[in-house]
């Protein structure tokens, strides 16, 4: 198998795809319960409304 990287490596306990209301709410809830978590949010859209 060919293991290719197309960008920077991300190291996190949890990766959330989407920084909308649900994604940010999920992150807030998780961090409230477990503040030690390392959470990364990936927003795939370059425009935000």
C-alpha positions as CSV (number, residue, x, y, z in Angstrom):
1,X,0.0,0.0,0.0
2,X,1.3,3.5,-0.9
3,X,1.1,5.8,2.2
4,X,1.1,9.4,0.8
5,X,0.7,12.7,2.6
6,X,-0.9,15.6,0.8
7,X,-0.6,18.1,3.6
8,X,0.5,18.6,7.2
9,X,0.1,15.7,9.7
10,X,-2.6,16.2,12.3
11,X,-2.3,14.7,15.7
12,X,-5.5,14.8,17.8
13,X,-7.6,12.6,20.1
14,X,-10.7,13.6,18.0
15,X,-11.1,15.2,14.6
16,X,-14.4,17.0,13.9
17,X,-15.2,17.6,10.2
18,X,-17.3,20.7,9.9
19,X,-17.1,23.9,12.0
20,X,-20.8,24.7,11.8
21,X,-23.2,24.9,14.8
22,X,-23.3,21.2,15.3
23,X,-19.5,20.7,15.1
24,X,-18.7,23.5,17.4
25,X,-21.4,22.4,19.8
26,X,-20.0,18.9,19.8
27,X,-16.5,20.2,20.6
28,X,-17.8,22.4,23.4
29,X,-19.7,19.5,24.9
30,X,-16.7,17.2,24.7
31,X,-14.3,19.7,26.2
32,X,-16.7,20.5,29.0
33,X,-16.7,16.8,30.0
34,X,-13.0,16.1,29.2
35,X,-10.9,19.3,29.1
36,X,-7.7,17.3,28.5
37,X,-8.9,16.2,25.0
38,X,-6.9,17.4,22.0
39,X,-9.6,18.2,19.4
40,X,-9.0,19.5,15.9
41,X,-11.8,21.0,13.8
42,X,-11.5,20.9,10.0
43,X,-13.7,23.3,8.0
44,X,-13.7,22.2,4.4
45,X,-15.3,25.3,3.0
46,X,-13.3,28.4,2.4
47,X,-16.4,30.7,2.7
48,X,-18.2,31.0,6.0
49,X,-21.7,32.4,6.4
